Amino acid sequence: MNKKFISLLSLAQKAGFIVTGEEQCEKAISSGKGKLIILATDASDNTKKKFRNKSIYYKVPIRILSDRDTLSKAIGKNNRPTLVIIDDRFATQLSNLIDSIN
């Protein structure tokens, strides 16, 4: 994974713009706070399906990349396959970086 992406993800976490945990992520999306959904490639099929559906229904962009360990380490937490970015600027920057990597 790109070092710039990991650094930006870490910065977003320190700034308080990342929601983790499946239930909290669902709440952030349904309340309109979610700006970008990031899922680990090794998230369960049920989790991927659930968040793809939420992405479509609530019109929140979704990106699937890396593995849960890499994402978790970037934000300083353990076992976090689902992240929701709740800030427009961080969401745009992270999304653009992900698109440029892929």
MOPAC internal coordinates of N, CA, C and O (Angstrom, degrees):
PM7 1SCF
backbone

  N    0.0000 0     0.00 0     0.00 0    0    0    0
  C    1.4559 1     0.00 0     0.00 0    1    0    0
  C    1.5283 1   108.49 1     0.00 0    2    1    0
  O    1.2310 1   121.15 1   -33.57 1    3    2    1
  N    1.2850 1   115.40 1   146.43 1    3    2    1
  C    1.4525 1   124.70 1  -177.31 1    5    3    2
  C    1.5385 1   111.43 1   -62.88 1    6    5    3
  O    1.2310 1   120.49 1   -49.10 1    7    6    5
  N    1.3408 1   116.66 1   130.90 1    7    6    5
  C    1.4767 1   120.84 1  -179.57 1    9    7    6
  C    1.5241 1   111.78 1   -61.60 1   10    9    7
  O    1.2310 1   120.41 1   143.03 1   11   10    9
  N    1.3196 1   116.83 1   -36.97 1   11   10    9
  C    1.4585 1   120.29 1  -179.85 1   13   11   10
  C    1.5339 1   110.31 1   -63.76 1   14   13   11
  O    1.2310 1   120.79 1   139.94 1   15   14   13
  N    1.3265 1   116.09 1   -40.06 1   15   14   13
  C    1.4641 1   120.52 1   178.36 1   17   15   14
  C    1.5251 1   110.45 1   -63.87 1   18   17   15
  O    1.2310 1   120.47 1   133.89 1   19   18   17
  N    1.3265 1   116.71 1   -46.11 1   19   18   17
  C    1.4654 1   121.04 1  -179.64 1   21   19   18
  C    1.5264 1   110.13 1   -61.93 1   22   21   19
  O    1.2310 1   120.09 1   137.61 1   23   22   21
  N    1.3210 1   117.43 1   -42.39 1   23   22   21
  C    1.4667 1   121.17 1   179.20 1   25   23   22
  C    1.5283 1   110.97 1   -62.99 1   26   25   23
  O    1.2310 1   120.52 1   136.91 1   27   26   25
  N    1.3249 1   116.60 1   -43.09 1   27   26   25
  C    1.4696 1   120.64 1  -179.70 1   29   27   26
  C    1.5253 1   110.78 1   -67.03 1   30   29   27
  O    1.2310 1   120.52 1   140.82 1   31   30   29
  N    1.3256 1   116.61 1   -39.18 1   31   30   29
  C    1.4591 1   120.94 1   177.37 1   33   31   30
  C    1.5284 1   110.28 1   -63.44 1   34   33   31
  O    1.2310 1   120.48 1   137.01 1   35   34   33
  N    1.3132 1   116.68 1   -42.99 1   35   34   33
  C    1.4662 1   121.83 1   177.76 1   37   35   34
  C    1.5291 1   110.94 1   -62.30 1   38   37   35
  O    1.2310 1   120.56 1   137.22 1   39   38   37
  N    1.3079 1   116.54 1   -42.78 1   39   38   37
  C    1.4631 1   121.25 1   178.50 1   41   39   38
  C    1.5342 1   111.36 1   -63.38 1   42   41   39
  O    1.2310 1   120.55 1   138.56 1   43   42   41
  N    1.3223 1   116.55 1   -41.44 1   43   42   41
  C    1.4733 1   120.80 1   177.62 1   45   43   42
  C    1.5263 1   110.82 1   -61.78 1   46   45   43
  O    1.2310 1   120.63 1   141.15 1   47   46   45
  N    1.3311 1   116.40 1   -38.85 1   47   46   45
  C    1.4650 1   120.51 1   177.94 1   49   47   46
  C    1.5242 1   110.62 1   -64.68 1   50   49   47
  O    1.2310 1   120.59 1   133.75 1   51   50   49
  N    1.3267 1   116.48 1   -46.25 1   51   50   49
  C    1.4656 1   120.52 1  -179.60 1   53   51   50
  C    1.5219 1   111.56 1   -63.09 1   54   53   51
  O    1.2310 1   120.47 1   148.10 1   55   54   53
  N    1.3269 1   116.70 1   -31.90 1   55   54   53
  C    1.4653 1   121.38 1   179.49 1   57   55   54
  C    1.5352 1   112.04 1   -80.18 1   58   57   55
  O    1.2310 1   120.36 1   172.02 1   59   58   57
  N    1.3323 1   116.92 1    -7.98 1   59   58   57
  C    1.4636 1   120.47 1   178.69 1   61   59   58
  C    1.5155 1   114.12 1    84.01 1   62   61   59
  O    1.2310 1   120.37 1  -155.35 1   63   62   61
  N    1.3277 1   116.90 1    24.65 1   63   62   61
  C    1.4659 1   120.80 1  -176.75 1   65   63   62
  C    1.5215 1   113.53 1  -105.80 1   66   65   63
  O    1.2310 1   120.06 1  -163.78 1   67   66   65
  N    1.3287 1   117.49 1    16.22 1   67   66   65
  C    1.4613 1   121.01 1   176.83 1   69   67   66
  C    1.5181 1   108.64 1  -123.01 1   70   69   67
  O    1.2310 1   121.41 1   -48.00 1   71   70   69
  N    1.3225 1   114.90 1   132.00 1   71   70   69
  C    1.4637 1   122.24 1   174.15 1   73   71   70
  C    1.5224 1   106.32 1  -107.11 1   74   73   71
  O    1.2310 1   120.55 1   -45.50 1   75   74   73
  N    1.3290 1   116.55 1   134.50 1   75   74   73
  C    1.4649 1   121.12 1   178.15 1   77   75   74
  C    1.5197 1   109.25 1  -126.29 1   78   77   75
  O    1.2310 1   121.56 1   -11.65 1   79   78   77
  N    1.3078 1   114.63 1   168.35 1   79   78   77
  C    1.4542 1   119.60 1  -177.46 1   81   79   78
  C    1.5209 1   108.77 1    88.16 1   82   81   79
  O    1.2310 1   120.96 1   -50.02 1   83   82   81
  N    1.3033 1   115.77 1   129.98 1   83   82   81
  C    1.4590 1   120.82 1  -172.63 1   85   83   82
  C    1.5260 1   113.30 1   -54.34 1   86   85   83
  O    1.2310 1   120.42 1   131.33 1   87   86   85
  N    1.3151 1   116.81 1   -48.67 1   87   86   85
  C    1.4669 1   120.52 1  -176.97 1   89   87   86
  C    1.5318 1   111.87 1   -64.66 1   90   89   87
  O    1.2310 1   120.32 1   135.95 1   91   90   89
  N    1.3322 1   116.99 1   -44.05 1   91   90   89
  C    1.4694 1   120.76 1   179.88 1   93   91   90
  C    1.5293 1   110.60 1   -66.42 1   94   93   91
  O    1.2310 1   120.65 1   143.47 1   95   94   93
  N    1.3203 1   116.36 1   -36.53 1   95   94   93
  C    1.4682 1   120.29 1   177.58 1   97   95   94
  C    1.5240 1   110.61 1   -64.29 1   98   97   95
  O    1.2310 1   120.62 1   136.36 1   99   98   97
  N    1.3220 1   116.42 1   -43.64 1   99   98   97
  C    1.4665 1   120.33 1   178.30 1  101   99   98
  C    1.5333 1   110.58 1   -60.08 1  102  101   99
  O    1.2310 1   120.31 1   136.20 1  103  102  101
  N    1.3225 1   117.01 1   -43.80 1  103  102  101
  C    1.4661 1   121.22 1   179.13 1  105  103  102
  C    1.5224 1   111.67 1   -63.00 1  106  105  103
  O    1.2310 1   120.37 1   137.29 1  107  106  105
  N    1.3281 1   116.90 1   -42.71 1  107  106  105
  C    1.4709 1   120.62 1   179.78 1  109  107  106
  C    1.5243 1   110.65 1   -62.07 1  110  109  107
  O    1.2310 1   120.44 1   139.81 1  111  110  109
  N    1.3233 1   116.77 1   -40.19 1  111  110  109
  C    1.4658 1   120.46 1  -179.51 1  113  111  110
  C    1.5201 1   110.63 1   -69.21 1  114  113  111
  O    1.2310 1   120.33 1   130.58 1  115  114  113
  N    1.3258 1   116.98 1   -49.42 1  115  114  113
  C    1.4632 1   120.10 1  -175.98 1  117  115  114
  C    1.5248 1   112.94 1   -69.00 1  118  117  115
  O    1.2310 1   120.14 1   156.77 1  119  118  117
  N    1.3303 1   117.33 1   -23.23 1  119  118  117
  C    1.4686 1   120.12 1   179.15 1  121  119  118
  C    1.5328 1   112.08 1   -85.55 1  122  121  119
  O    1.2310 1   120.42 1   173.70 1  123  122  121
  N    1.3306 1   116.80 1    -6.30 1  123  122  121
  C    1.4626 1   120.36 1   179.42 1  125  123  122
  C    1.5195 1   113.94 1    91.60 1  126  125  123
  O    1.2310 1   120.13 1  -178.91 1  127  126  125
  N    1.3298 1   117.35 1     1.09 1  127  126  125
  C    1.4726 1   120.50 1  -179.78 1  129  127  126
  C    1.5248 1   112.41 1   -80.90 1  130  129  127
  O    1.2310 1   120.11 1   151.65 1  131  130  129
  N    1.3276 1   117.39 1   -28.35 1  131  130  129
  C    1.4580 1   121.91 1  -177.21 1  133  131  130
  C    1.5158 1   112.28 1   -68.16 1  134  133  131
  O    1.2310 1   120.73 1   -51.60 1  135  134  133
  N    1.3374 1   116.21 1   128.40 1  135  134  133
  C    1.4652 1   121.68 1  -179.31 1  137  135  134
  C    1.5186 1   112.17 1  -111.88 1  138  137  135
  O    1.2310 1   120.17 1   155.72 1  139  138  137
  N    1.3405 1   117.28 1   -24.28 1  139  138  137
  C    1.4601 1   122.58 1   179.73 1  141  139  138
  C    1.5175 1   108.73 1  -156.09 1  142  141  139
  O    1.2310 1   120.94 1   -47.74 1  143  142  141
  N    1.3311 1   115.80 1   132.26 1  143  142  141
  C    1.4601 1   122.02 1   176.49 1  145  143  142
  C    1.5241 1   107.10 1  -103.45 1  146  145  143
  O    1.2310 1   120.80 1   -50.45 1  147  146  145
  N    1.3304 1   116.08 1   129.55 1  147  146  145
  C    1.4630 1   120.76 1   175.42 1  149  147  146
  C    1.5214 1   107.42 1  -120.28 1  150  149  147
  O    1.2310 1   120.97 1   -56.93 1  151  150  149
  N    1.3276 1   115.75 1   123.07 1  151  150  149
  C    1.4610 1   121.48 1   178.76 1  153  151  150
  C    1.5144 1   109.98 1  -116.53 1  154  153  151
  O    1.2310 1   120.60 1   -35.59 1  155  154  153
  N    1.3148 1   116.45 1   144.41 1  155  154  153
  C    1.4605 1   121.69 1   174.24 1  157  155  154
  C    1.5275 1   108.85 1   -76.40 1  158  157  155
  O    1.2310 1   120.82 1   -33.69 1  159  158  157
  N    1.3208 1   116.03 1   146.31 1  159  158  157
  C    1.4629 1   120.00 1   179.21 1  161  159  158
  C    1.5206 1   111.76 1   -61.83 1  162  161  159
  O    1.2310 1   120.21 1   153.99 1  163  162  161
  N    1.3321 1   117.21 1   -26.01 1  163  162  161
  C    1.4591 1   120.25 1  -179.56 1  165  163  162
  C    1.5329 1   113.27 1   -96.93 1  166  165  163
  O    1.2310 1   120.38 1  -163.07 1  167  166  165
  N    1.3361 1   116.88 1    16.93 1  167  166  165
  C    1.4690 1   119.73 1   171.65 1  169  167  166
  C    1.5311 1   107.39 1   -66.30 1  170  169  167
  O    1.2310 1   120.44 1   -24.88 1  171  170  169
  N    1.3094 1   116.76 1   155.12 1  171  170  169
  C    1.4663 1   119.58 1  -178.58 1  173  171  170
  C    1.5298 1   110.58 1   -64.19 1  174  173  171
  O    1.2310 1   120.85 1   -24.07 1  175  174  173
  N    1.3145 1   115.98 1   155.93 1  175  174  173
  C    1.4640 1   120.75 1   178.57 1  177  175  174
  C    1.5206 1   111.14 1   -59.81 1  178  177  175
  O    1.2310 1   120.41 1   142.06 1  179  178  177
  N    1.3402 1   116.82 1   -37.94 1  179  178  177
  C    1.4614 1   120.48 1   178.78 1  181  179  178
  C    1.5247 1   111.18 1   -63.73 1  182  181  179
  O    1.2310 1   120.66 1   137.81 1  183  182  181
  N    1.3296 1   116.34 1   -42.19 1  183  182  181
  C    1.4680 1   120.72 1   178.62 1  185  183  182
  C    1.5248 1   110.21 1   -64.02 1  186  185  183
  O    1.2310 1   120.45 1   135.03 1  187  186  185
  N    1.3155 1   116.74 1   -44.97 1  187  186  185
  C    1.4722 1   120.11 1   178.67 1  189  187  186
  C    1.5239 1   111.01 1   -59.73 1  190  189  187
  O    1.2310 1   120.83 1   134.70 1  191  190  189
  N    1.3225 1   116.01 1   -45.30 1  191  190  189
  C    1.4718 1   119.87 1  -179.52 1  193  191  190
  C    1.5308 1   110.58 1   -63.21 1  194  193  191
  O    1.2310 1   120.55 1   134.02 1  195  194  193
  N    1.3251 1   116.56 1   -45.98 1  195  194  193
  C    1.4621 1   121.47 1  -178.67 1  197  195  194
  C    1.5331 1   110.84 1   -57.94 1  198  197  195
  O    1.2310 1   120.54 1   132.69 1  199  198  197
  N    1.3383 1   116.57 1   -47.31 1  199  198  197
  C    1.4582 1   119.66 1  -176.31 1  201  199  198
  C    1.5318 1   112.67 1   -77.73 1  202  201  199
  O    1.2310 1   119.91 1   152.46 1  203  202  201
  N    1.3210 1   117.77 1   -27.54 1  203  202  201
  C    1.4698 1   119.12 1   172.10 1  205  203  202
  C    1.5270 1   109.42 1   -64.08 1  206  205  203
  O    1.2310 1   120.80 1   135.90 1  207  206  205
  N    1.3219 1   116.08 1   -44.10 1  207  206  205
  C    1.4663 1   119.98 1   178.56 1  209  207  206
  C    1.5268 1   111.19 1   -62.63 1  210  209  207
  O    1.2310 1   120.06 1   136.87 1  211  210  209
  N    1.3191 1   117.48 1   -43.13 1  211  210  209
  C    1.4679 1   120.72 1   178.13 1  213  211  210
  C    1.5231 1   110.72 1   -64.52 1  214  213  211
  O    1.2310 1   120.79 1   142.27 1  215  214  213
  N    1.3264 1   116.09 1   -37.73 1  215  214  213
  C    1.4532 1   120.73 1   177.97 1  217  215  214
  C    1.5357 1   110.70 1   -59.42 1  218  217  215
  O    1.2310 1   120.81 1   134.64 1  219  218  217
  N    1.3035 1   116.05 1   -45.36 1  219  218  217
  C    1.4644 1   120.68 1   179.75 1  221  219  218
  C    1.5238 1   110.64 1   -67.79 1  222  221  219
  O    1.2310 1   120.51 1   130.08 1  223  222  221
  N    1.3156 1   116.64 1   -49.92 1  223  222  221
  C    1.4654 1   120.93 1  -175.47 1  225  223  222
  C    1.5328 1   112.18 1   -62.71 1  226  225  223
  O    1.2310 1   120.46 1   135.00 1  227  226  225
  N    1.3280 1   116.72 1   -45.00 1  227  226  225
  C    1.4679 1   120.47 1  -176.31 1  229  227  226
  C    1.5341 1   113.01 1   -95.85 1  230  229  227
  O    1.2310 1   120.83 1  -178.06 1  231  230  229
  N    1.3346 1   116.01 1     1.94 1  231  230  229
  C    1.4693 1   122.00 1   177.96 1  233  231  230
  C    1.5399 1   112.07 1    57.37 1  234  233  231
  O    1.2310 1   121.44 1  -131.30 1  235  234  233
  N    1.3197 1   114.84 1    48.70 1  235  234  233
  C    1.4578 1   121.78 1   177.31 1  237  235  234
  C    1.5312 1   106.95 1  -111.43 1  238  237  235
  O    1.2310 1   119.67 1   -54.44 1  239  238  237
  N    1.3282 1   118.24 1   125.56 1  239  238  237
  C    1.4633 1   119.83 1   179.57 1  241  239  238
  C    1.5284 1   111.24 1   -60.17 1  242  241  239
  O    1.2310 1   121.48 1   -31.75 1  243  242  241
  N    1.3160 1   114.77 1   148.25 1  243  242  241
  C    1.4640 1   120.71 1   179.52 1  245  243  242
  C    1.5259 1   108.85 1  -131.24 1  246  245  243
  O    1.2310 1   121.11 1   -37.83 1  247  246  245
  N    1.3239 1   115.48 1   142.17 1  247  246  245
  C    1.4587 1   121.77 1   175.73 1  249  247  246
  C    1.5229 1   107.15 1  -133.29 1  250  249  247
  O    1.2310 1   121.15 1   -42.89 1  251  250  249
  N    1.3312 1   115.40 1   137.11 1  251  250  249
  C    1.4622 1   120.92 1   178.41 1  253  251  250
  C    1.5234 1   106.97 1  -117.12 1  254  253  251
  O    1.2310 1   120.76 1   -57.85 1  255  254  253
  N    1.3314 1   116.16 1   122.15 1  255  254  253
  C    1.4525 1   119.92 1  -177.42 1  257  255  254
  C    1.5088 1   111.75 1  -159.94 1  258  257  255
  O    1.2310 1   121.27 1   -15.18 1  259  258  257
  N    1.2925 1   115.18 1   164.82 1  259  258  257
  C    1.4561 1   124.29 1   174.00 1  261  259  258
  C    1.5247 1   111.83 1    53.09 1  262  261  259
  O    1.2310 1   120.96 1    16.88 1  263  262  261
  N    1.2865 1   115.78 1  -163.12 1  263  262  261
  C    1.4658 1   121.16 1   178.86 1  265  263  262
  C    1.5257 1   108.91 1  -123.38 1  266  265  263
  O    1.2310 1   121.09 1   -14.75 1  267  266  265
  N    1.3063 1   115.51 1   165.25 1  267  266  265
  C    1.4709 1   120.14 1  -175.29 1  269  267  266
  C    1.5262 1   112.26 1   -61.32 1  270  269  267
  O    1.2310 1   119.69 1   146.14 1  271  270  269
  N    1.3238 1   118.19 1   -33.86 1  271  270  269
  C    1.4734 1   120.26 1  -179.45 1  273  271  270
  C    1.5260 1   111.25 1   -64.91 1  274  273  271
  O    1.2310 1   120.34 1   135.70 1  275  274  273
  N    1.3224 1   116.96 1   -44.30 1  275  274  273
  C    1.4627 1   120.89 1  -179.48 1  277  275  274
  C    1.5231 1   110.89 1   -65.95 1  278  277  275
  O    1.2310 1   120.58 1   134.13 1  279  278  277
  N    1.3320 1   116.50 1   -45.87 1  279  278  277
  C    1.4693 1   119.90 1   178.21 1  281  279  278
  C    1.5227 1   110.80 1   -62.13 1  282  281  279
  O    1.2310 1   120.85 1   137.12 1  283  282  281
  N    1.3284 1   115.97 1   -42.88 1  283  282  281
  C    1.4665 1   120.69 1  -178.93 1  285  283  282
  C    1.5207 1   111.65 1   -63.21 1  286  285  283
  O    1.2310 1   120.46 1   135.07 1  287  286  285
  N    1.3256 1   116.73 1   -44.93 1  287  286  285
  C    1.4638 1   120.56 1   179.48 1  289  287  286
  C    1.5231 1   111.16 1   -62.64 1  290  289  287
  O    1.2310 1   120.40 1   142.06 1  291  290  289
  N    1.3311 1   116.83 1   -37.94 1  291  290  289
  C    1.4655 1   120.97 1  -178.70 1  293  291  290
  C    1.5239 1   111.88 1   -61.98 1  294  293  291
  O    1.2310 1   120.38 1   149.07 1  295  294  293
  N    1.3339 1   116.88 1   -30.93 1  295  294  293
  C    1.4678 1   119.63 1  -178.48 1  297  295  294
  C    1.5267 1   112.27 1  -105.11 1  298  297  295
  O    1.2310 1   120.57 1  -177.59 1  299  298  297
  N    1.3284 1   116.51 1     2.41 1  299  298  297
  C    1.4621 1   119.96 1   176.50 1  301  299  298
  C    1.5187 1   114.57 1    74.04 1  302  301  299
  O    1.2310 1   120.17 1  -149.59 1  303  302  301
  N    1.3191 1   117.28 1    30.41 1  303  302  301
  C    1.4645 1   121.87 1   178.90 1  305  303  302
  C    1.5230 1   108.89 1  -129.06 1  306  305  303
  O    1.2310 1   120.46 1    -8.71 1  307  306  305
  N    1.3189 1   116.73 1   171.29 1  307  306  305
  C    1.4581 1   121.58 1   178.40 1  309  307  306
  C    1.5159 1   111.43 1  -108.00 1  310  309  307
  O    1.2310 1   121.24 1   -39.55 1  311  310  309
  N    1.3263 1   115.24 1   140.45 1  311  310  309
  C    1.4636 1   122.97 1   171.10 1  313  311  310
  C    1.5326 1   113.64 1    50.75 1  314  313  311
  O    1.2310 1   120.43 1  -119.01 1  315  314  313
  N    1.3242 1   116.79 1    60.99 1  315  314  313
  C    1.4697 1   122.01 1   179.68 1  317  315  314
  C    1.5263 1   110.19 1  -118.70 1  318  317  315
  O    1.2310 1   119.97 1   -89.34 1  319  318  317
  N    1.3369 1   117.66 1    90.66 1  319  318  317
  C    1.4623 1   119.84 1   179.62 1  321  319  318
  C    1.5318 1   113.33 1   -81.66 1  322  321  319
  O    1.2310 1   120.23 1   168.57 1  323  322  321
  N    1.3286 1   117.17 1   -11.43 1  323  322  321
  C    1.4595 1   121.17 1  -177.04 1  325  323  322
  C    1.5225 1   110.02 1  -126.24 1  326  325  323
  O    1.2310 1   120.92 1   -53.64 1  327  326  325
  N    1.3349 1   115.84 1   126.36 1  327  326  325
  C    1.4608 1   122.19 1   176.71 1  329  327  326
  C    1.5208 1   108.23 1  -129.14 1  330  329  327
  O    1.2310 1   120.59 1   -36.79 1  331  330  329
  N    1.3152 1   116.47 1   143.21 1  331  330  329
  C    1.4582 1   121.10 1   172.72 1  333  331  330
  C    1.5213 1   108.13 1  -126.17 1  334  333  331
  O    1.2310 1   121.15 1   -54.72 1  335  334  333
  N    1.3163 1   115.41 1   125.28 1  335  334  333
  C    1.4539 1   121.95 1   177.65 1  337  335  334
  C    1.5267 1   107.31 1   -88.31 1  338  337  335
  O    1.2310 1   120.46 1   -48.98 1  339  338  337
  N    1.3379 1   116.73 1   131.02 1  339  338  337
  C    1.4676 1   119.97 1  -175.54 1  341  339  338
  C    1.5313 1   112.84 1  -113.39 1  342  341  339
  O    1.2310 1   120.49 1  -162.85 1  343  342  341
  N    1.3127 1   116.67 1    17.15 1  343  342  341
  C    1.4606 1   121.40 1   178.63 1  345  343  342
  C    1.5263 1   108.40 1  -124.44 1  346  345  343
  O    1.2310 1   120.35 1   -48.36 1  347  346  345
  N    1.3352 1   116.93 1   131.64 1  347  346  345
  C    1.4685 1   121.21 1  -177.04 1  349  347  346
  C    1.5252 1   113.03 1   -59.23 1  350  349  347
  O    1.2310 1   120.37 1   133.09 1  351  350  349
  N    1.3309 1   116.89 1   -46.91 1  351  350  349
  C    1.4679 1   119.62 1  -175.93 1  353  351  350
  C    1.5277 1   111.89 1   -65.91 1  354  353  351
  O    1.2310 1   120.23 1   134.30 1  355  354  353
  N    1.3256 1   117.17 1   -45.70 1  355  354  353
  C    1.4583 1   119.30 1   177.85 1  357  355  354
  C    1.5300 1   110.34 1   -63.97 1  358  357  355
  O    1.2310 1   120.19 1   139.47 1  359  358  357
  N    1.3181 1   117.25 1   -40.53 1  359  358  357
  C    1.4691 1   120.53 1   179.78 1  361  359  358
  C    1.5252 1   110.76 1   -60.42 1  362  361  359
  O    1.2310 1   120.25 1   135.66 1  363  362  361
  N    1.3144 1   117.12 1   -44.34 1  363  362  361
  C    1.4636 1   121.31 1  -179.93 1  365  363  362
  C    1.5221 1   110.78 1   -65.01 1  366  365  363
  O    1.2310 1   120.45 1   133.01 1  367  366  365
  N    1.3174 1   116.75 1   -46.99 1  367  366  365
  C    1.4661 1   120.27 1  -178.84 1  369  367  366
  C    1.5249 1   111.63 1   -63.76 1  370  369  367
  O    1.2310 1   120.19 1   135.17 1  371  370  369
  N    1.3243 1   117.24 1   -44.83 1  371  370  369
  C    1.4589 1   120.80 1   179.92 1  373  371  370
  C    1.5240 1   110.97 1   -65.26 1  374  373  371
  O    1.2310 1   120.47 1   136.93 1  375  374  373
  N    1.3065 1   116.71 1   -43.07 1  375  374  373
  C    1.4527 1   121.27 1   178.87 1  377  375  374
  C    1.5276 1   111.26 1   -60.45 1  378  377  375
  O    1.2310 1   120.43 1   135.55 1  379  378  377
  N    1.3336 1   116.78 1   -44.45 1  379  378  377
  C    1.4549 1   120.91 1   178.58 1  381  379  378
  C    1.5246 1   111.83 1   -63.64 1  382  381  379
  O    1.2310 1   120.46 1   139.81 1  383  382  381
  N    1.3306 1   116.73 1   -40.19 1  383  382  381
  C    1.4623 1   120.10 1   177.31 1  385  383  382
  C    1.5227 1   111.51 1   -64.56 1  386  385  383
  O    1.2310 1   120.32 1   136.45 1  387  386  385
  N    1.3187 1   117.00 1   -43.55 1  387  386  385
  C    1.4593 1   120.91 1   178.97 1  389  387  386
  C    1.5292 1   109.85 1   -61.01 1  390  389  387
  O    1.2310 1   120.63 1   134.74 1  391  390  389
  N    1.3262 1   116.40 1   -45.26 1  391  390  389
  C    1.4638 1   120.24 1  -179.18 1  393  391  390
  C    1.5325 1   111.65 1   -63.66 1  394  393  391
  O    1.2310 1   120.42 1   145.24 1  395  394  393
  N    1.3274 1   116.80 1   -34.76 1  395  394  393
  C    1.4654 1   119.69 1   179.96 1  397  395  394
  C    1.5270 1   111.99 1   -74.83 1  398  397  395
  O    1.2310 1   120.55 1   154.22 1  399  398  397
  N    1.3286 1   116.56 1   -25.78 1  399  398  397
  C    1.4681 1   121.13 1   178.13 1  401  399  398
  C    1.5309 1   110.16 1   -74.88 1  402  401  399
  O    1.2310 1   121.27 1   138.52 1  403  402  401
  N    1.3243 1   115.18 1   -41.48 1  403  402  401
  C    1.4769 1   120.29 1  -176.86 1  405  403  402
  C    1.4641 1   112.67 1   -79.62 1  406  405  403
  O    1.2310 1   120.10 1   180.00 1  407  406  405

